[in-house]
Amino acid sequence: MPKPNRTVSNSSRDLRTLLHVPQHDLQSHLASRLEKLGFPTLRAAHVQLLTAIGGTGETGVRLSDLVADVMLPKQTVGDLLDELGTMKMVERFPDPDHGVIKRVRLGPKGKVWASEVKKVSAATEAKWADRLGSKKMRSLRALLEELAATVEDRTTNGVNGESSRSRSR
């Protein structure tokens, strides 16, 4: 007797659910790997900061730019950075162009964390490509990148998706 098809029609799931399933799969793989390596369980805001800082390399990022990027209050970002600094995930250093301003970059543990996140993400993406086929996976990635770019563009250009052009009229 054949197995019953447990696939639910896409029309019965809302978008939030459809996005949550693969995100949960990736997060589970990440949590498992990072726990095995002895990393503490991080709050979502910590991960958001580490991700934003990780793309800046050794030059790091100014606190004001980081606040704008993650859209959290300056005091909250400062407190989170203090916590991450205690864990050796980030480090603050003087801005070479300005005597008072500090910059932030990944610390030694933060670099290992970022490297592991990339490895697990790539392995998970490869697993999904095996399931979907490489052509569908490339299409999925292209669509997600396009969607992310349009959402980010609307977020940076205006409040609640309203473009700066439409606000100035």
Buried (B, 14 or more C-beta within 10 A) or exposed (E): EEEEEEEEEEEEEEEEEEEEEBEEEBBEBBBEBBEEEEBEEBEEBBBBBBEBBBEBEEEBBBBEBBBBBBEBEEEEBBEBBEBBBEBEBBBBEEBEEEEEEBBBBBBEBBEBBBEBBEEBEEEBBEBBBEEEEEEEBEEBEEEEEEEEEEEEEBEEBBEEEEBEEEEEE
